[in-house]
């Protein structure tokens, strides 16, 4: 009987996606190698949703960066790797899902509090609020 993989919660999906985006940001790893690494690390889970979102974010990286730059007081090259990864992920989710904005922002703030620099959640919140107001 084949192994049935567990489904990831939306929160866990966001955490794994953030880890993948961060790893991609700090290294020169290909999507394929990165996805294969995560499939091994999370072999009991179905991470196809993470892989799909990772590909979508990488494909739309330029427009995501433009949206971040347009709504941030900090130059994009000065934003930390975790923070830029959270912002890309969140804006991609807002643009490509029907999840309510406050939920996406709340999840982004939680990720920033858990993985980002001390006050980065305020920055994340501000950029996402500005982005949504400008839509």
Number of C-alpha atoms within 10 A of each C-alpha: 3 4 6 9 12 12 14 17 9 10 13 12 19 22 20 17 23 26 17 20 24 18 16 18 15 10 9 9 12 10 16 10 10 17 20 14 13 18 17 10 10 14 13 14 15 16 20 14 15 22 22 12 18 22 15 15 21 15 11 13 15 12 14 21 16 12 19 24 16 16 18 18 11 13 10 14 9 8 15 15 17 21 22 22 22 28 26 23 24 24 24 19 19 20 11 11 10 8 11 10 18 13 11 18 23 13 18 26 23 15 21 24 16 12 17 18 12 10 10 19 23 13 18 25 17 16 23 26 15 16 18 15 9 10 5
